[in-house]
Amino acid sequence: MRTSPLFMAFLYLSMGVAFTFIAAQAAEESVWNTTTVILAIVATFNIAVAIRLYNLHNKLKQSQKK
């Protein structure tokens, strides 16, 4: 059984939100420490993948209607 792109987009979006929350909690004195920056980068990639998967879901849905 294949996993739908919409489910995977939801998973990546939730991971992105979780990494953003962890990065906000890890910011002690400054936002520019290594841990915070790495977590923010990972969150950015996760959210970008979620957007791409959602767009793929919409394209597949449109192609099935035709």
Chimera marker file (.cmm) of the C-alpha trace (Angstrom):
<marker_set name="trace">
<marker id="1" x="0.000" y="0.000" z="0.000" r="1" g="1" b="0" radius="0.5"/>
<marker id="2" x="1.323" y="3.421" z="-0.960" r="1" g="1" b="0" radius="0.5"/>
<marker id="3" x="1.266" y="6.422" z="1.315" r="1" g="1" b="0" radius="0.5"/>
<marker id="4" x="-0.611" y="9.428" z="-0.024" r="1" g="1" b="0" radius="0.5"/>
<marker id="5" x="1.261" y="12.702" z="-0.573" r="1" g="1" b="0" radius="0.5"/>
<marker id="6" x="-1.310" y="14.520" z="1.580" r="1" g="1" b="0" radius="0.5"/>
<marker id="7" x="-0.542" y="12.314" z="4.590" r="1" g="1" b="0" radius="0.5"/>
<marker id="8" x="3.199" y="12.743" z="4.065" r="1" g="1" b="0" radius="0.5"/>
<marker id="9" x="2.727" y="16.532" z="3.747" r="1" g="1" b="0" radius="0.5"/>
<marker id="10" x="0.909" y="16.547" z="7.070" r="1" g="1" b="0" radius="0.5"/>
<marker id="11" x="3.712" y="14.518" z="8.656" r="1" g="1" b="0" radius="0.5"/>
<marker id="12" x="6.451" y="16.823" z="7.336" r="1" g="1" b="0" radius="0.5"/>
<marker id="13" x="4.497" y="19.911" z="8.361" r="1" g="1" b="0" radius="0.5"/>
<marker id="14" x="4.042" y="18.603" z="11.884" r="1" g="1" b="0" radius="0.5"/>
<marker id="15" x="7.757" y="17.773" z="12.097" r="1" g="1" b="0" radius="0.5"/>
<marker id="16" x="8.575" y="21.276" z="10.872" r="1" g="1" b="0" radius="0.5"/>
<marker id="17" x="6.361" y="22.813" z="13.529" r="1" g="1" b="0" radius="0.5"/>
<marker id="18" x="7.929" y="20.567" z="16.168" r="1" g="1" b="0" radius="0.5"/>
<marker id="19" x="11.472" y="21.532" z="15.116" r="1" g="1" b="0" radius="0.5"/>
<marker id="20" x="10.473" y="25.207" z="15.164" r="1" g="1" b="0" radius="0.5"/>
<marker id="21" x="9.109" y="24.824" z="18.673" r="1" g="1" b="0" radius="0.5"/>
<marker id="22" x="12.257" y="23.012" z="19.837" r="1" g="1" b="0" radius="0.5"/>
<marker id="23" x="14.438" y="25.701" z="18.232" r="1" g="1" b="0" radius="0.5"/>
<marker id="24" x="12.485" y="28.411" z="20.042" r="1" g="1" b="0" radius="0.5"/>
<marker id="25" x="12.948" y="26.574" z="23.319" r="1" g="1" b="0" radius="0.5"/>
<marker id="26" x="16.674" y="26.047" z="22.669" r="1" g="1" b="0" radius="0.5"/>
<marker id="27" x="17.333" y="29.769" z="22.214" r="1" g="1" b="0" radius="0.5"/>
<marker id="28" x="18.925" y="30.728" z="25.509" r="1" g="1" b="0" radius="0.5"/>
<marker id="29" x="20.889" y="33.952" z="25.247" r="1" g="1" b="0" radius="0.5"/>
<marker id="30" x="20.798" y="34.495" z="21.522" r="1" g="1" b="0" radius="0.5"/>
<marker id="31" x="18.989" y="33.087" z="18.534" r="1" g="1" b="0" radius="0.5"/>
<marker id="32" x="22.276" y="32.658" z="16.700" r="1" g="1" b="0" radius="0.5"/>
<marker id="33" x="23.696" y="29.691" z="18.586" r="1" g="1" b="0" radius="0.5"/>
<marker id="34" x="24.489" y="26.546" z="16.615" r="1" g="1" b="0" radius="0.5"/>
<marker id="35" x="21.681" y="24.388" z="17.961" r="1" g="1" b="0" radius="0.5"/>
<marker id="36" x="18.984" y="26.933" z="17.187" r="1" g="1" b="0" radius="0.5"/>
<marker id="37" x="20.249" y="27.583" z="13.672" r="1" g="1" b="0" radius="0.5"/>
<marker id="38" x="20.480" y="23.869" z="12.817" r="1" g="1" b="0" radius="0.5"/>
<marker id="39" x="16.984" y="23.192" z="14.158" r="1" g="1" b="0" radius="0.5"/>
<marker id="40" x="15.598" y="26.164" z="12.220" r="1" g="1" b="0" radius="0.5"/>
<marker id="41" x="17.228" y="24.914" z="8.999" r="1" g="1" b="0" radius="0.5"/>
<marker id="42" x="15.766" y="21.428" z="9.491" r="1" g="1" b="0" radius="0.5"/>
<marker id="43" x="12.344" y="22.973" z="10.172" r="1" g="1" b="0" radius="0.5"/>
<marker id="44" x="12.611" y="25.043" z="6.990" r="1" g="1" b="0" radius="0.5"/>
<marker id="45" x="13.417" y="21.990" z="4.876" r="1" g="1" b="0" radius="0.5"/>
<marker id="46" x="10.552" y="20.023" z="6.432" r="1" g="1" b="0" radius="0.5"/>
<marker id="47" x="8.037" y="22.779" z="5.764" r="1" g="1" b="0" radius="0.5"/>
<marker id="48" x="9.311" y="23.178" z="2.179" r="1" g="1" b="0" radius="0.5"/>
<marker id="49" x="8.898" y="19.444" z="1.555" r="1" g="1" b="0" radius="0.5"/>
<marker id="50" x="5.390" y="19.612" z="3.027" r="1" g="1" b="0" radius="0.5"/>
<marker id="51" x="4.448" y="22.396" z="0.608" r="1" g="1" b="0" radius="0.5"/>
<marker id="52" x="5.844" y="20.434" z="-2.351" r="1" g="1" b="0" radius="0.5"/>
<marker id="53" x="3.965" y="17.294" z="-1.324" r="1" g="1" b="0" radius="0.5"/>
<marker id="54" x="0.730" y="19.251" z="-0.947" r="1" g="1" b="0" radius="0.5"/>
<marker id="55" x="1.210" y="20.675" z="-4.450" r="1" g="1" b="0" radius="0.5"/>
<marker id="56" x="1.843" y="17.155" z="-5.742" r="1" g="1" b="0" radius="0.5"/>
<marker id="57" x="-1.371" y="15.997" z="-4.085" r="1" g="1" b="0" radius="0.5"/>
<marker id="58" x="-3.308" y="18.769" z="-5.833" r="1" g="1" b="0" radius="0.5"/>
<marker id="59" x="-1.754" y="17.942" z="-9.229" r="1" g="1" b="0" radius="0.5"/>
<marker id="60" x="-2.557" y="14.249" z="-8.848" r="1" g="1" b="0" radius="0.5"/>
<marker id="61" x="-6.102" y="15.094" z="-7.827" r="1" g="1" b="0" radius="0.5"/>
<marker id="62" x="-6.559" y="17.340" z="-10.868" r="1" g="1" b="0" radius="0.5"/>
<marker id="63" x="-5.128" y="14.751" z="-13.247" r="1" g="1" b="0" radius="0.5"/>
<marker id="64" x="-7.520" y="12.098" z="-11.929" r="1" g="1" b="0" radius="0.5"/>
<marker id="65" x="-10.510" y="14.370" z="-12.602" r="1" g="1" b="0" radius="0.5"/>
<marker id="66" x="-9.683" y="14.644" z="-16.321" r="1" g="1" b="0" radius="0.5"/>
<link id1="1" id2="2" r="1" g="1" b="0" radius="0.2"/>
<link id1="2" id2="3" r="1" g="1" b="0" radius="0.2"/>
<link id1="3" id2="4" r="1" g="1" b="0" radius="0.2"/>
<link id1="4" id2="5" r="1" g="1" b="0" radius="0.2"/>
<link id1="5" id2="6" r="1" g="1" b="0" radius="0.2"/>
<link id1="6" id2="7" r="1" g="1" b="0" radius="0.2"/>
<link id1="7" id2="8" r="1" g="1" b="0" radius="0.2"/>
<link id1="8" id2="9" r="1" g="1" b="0" radius="0.2"/>
<link id1="9" id2="10" r="1" g="1" b="0" radius="0.2"/>
<link id1="10" id2="11" r="1" g="1" b="0" radius="0.2"/>
<link id1="11" id2="12" r="1" g="1" b="0" radius="0.2"/>
<link id1="12" id2="13" r="1" g="1" b="0" radius="0.2"/>
<link id1="13" id2="14" r="1" g="1" b="0" radius="0.2"/>
<link id1="14" id2="15" r="1" g="1" b="0" radius="0.2"/>
<link id1="15" id2="16" r="1" g="1" b="0" radius="0.2"/>
<link id1="16" id2="17" r="1" g="1" b="0" radius="0.2"/>
<link id1="17" id2="18" r="1" g="1" b="0" radius="0.2"/>
<link id1="18" id2="19" r="1" g="1" b="0" radius="0.2"/>
<link id1="19" id2="20" r="1" g="1" b="0" radius="0.2"/>
<link id1="20" id2="21" r="1" g="1" b="0" radius="0.2"/>
<link id1="21" id2="22" r="1" g="1" b="0" radius="0.2"/>
<link id1="22" id2="23" r="1" g="1" b="0" radius="0.2"/>
<link id1="23" id2="24" r="1" g="1" b="0" radius="0.2"/>
<link id1="24" id2="25" r="1" g="1" b="0" radius="0.2"/>
<link id1="25" id2="26" r="1" g="1" b="0" radius="0.2"/>
<link id1="26" id2="27" r="1" g="1" b="0" radius="0.2"/>
<link id1="27" id2="28" r="1" g="1" b="0" radius="0.2"/>
<link id1="28" id2="29" r="1" g="1" b="0" radius="0.2"/>
<link id1="29" id2="30" r="1" g="1" b="0" radius="0.2"/>
<link id1="30" id2="31" r="1" g="1" b="0" radius="0.2"/>
<link id1="31" id2="32" r="1" g="1" b="0" radius="0.2"/>
<link id1="32" id2="33" r="1" g="1" b="0" radius="0.2"/>
<link id1="33" id2="34" r="1" g="1" b="0" radius="0.2"/>
<link id1="34" id2="35" r="1" g="1" b="0" radius="0.2"/>
<link id1="35" id2="36" r="1" g="1" b="0" radius="0.2"/>
<link id1="36" id2="37" r="1" g="1" b="0" radius="0.2"/>
<link id1="37" id2="38" r="1" g="1" b="0" radius="0.2"/>
<link id1="38" id2="39" r="1" g="1" b="0" radius="0.2"/>
<link id1="39" id2="40" r="1" g="1" b="0" radius="0.2"/>
<link id1="40" id2="41" r="1" g="1" b="0" radius="0.2"/>
<link id1="41" id2="42" r="1" g="1" b="0" radius="0.2"/>
<link id1="42" id2="43" r="1" g="1" b="0" radius="0.2"/>
<link id1="43" id2="44" r="1" g="1" b="0" radius="0.2"/>
<link id1="44" id2="45" r="1" g="1" b="0" radius="0.2"/>
<link id1="45" id2="46" r="1" g="1" b="0" radius="0.2"/>
<link id1="46" id2="47" r="1" g="1" b="0" radius="0.2"/>
<link id1="47" id2="48" r="1" g="1" b="0" radius="0.2"/>
<link id1="48" id2="49" r="1" g="1" b="0" radius="0.2"/>
<link id1="49" id2="50" r="1" g="1" b="0" radius="0.2"/>
<link id1="50" id2="51" r="1" g="1" b="0" radius="0.2"/>
<link id1="51" id2="52" r="1" g="1" b="0" radius="0.2"/>
<link id1="52" id2="53" r="1" g="1" b="0" radius="0.2"/>
<link id1="53" id2="54" r="1" g="1" b="0" radius="0.2"/>
<link id1="54" id2="55" r="1" g="1" b="0" radius="0.2"/>
<link id1="55" id2="56" r="1" g="1" b="0" radius="0.2"/>
<link id1="56" id2="57" r="1" g="1" b="0" radius="0.2"/>
<link id1="57" id2="58" r="1" g="1" b="0" radius="0.2"/>
<link id1="58" id2="59" r="1" g="1" b="0" radius="0.2"/>
<link id1="59" id2="60" r="1" g="1" b="0" radius="0.2"/>
<link id1="60" id2="61" r="1" g="1" b="0" radius="0.2"/>
<link id1="61" id2="62" r="1" g="1" b="0" radius="0.2"/>
<link id1="62" id2="63" r="1" g="1" b="0" radius="0.2"/>
<link id1="63" id2="64" r="1" g="1" b="0" radius="0.2"/>
<link id1="64" id2="65" r="1" g="1" b="0" radius="0.2"/>
<link id1="65" id2="66" r="1" g="1" b="0" radius="0.2"/>
</marker_set>
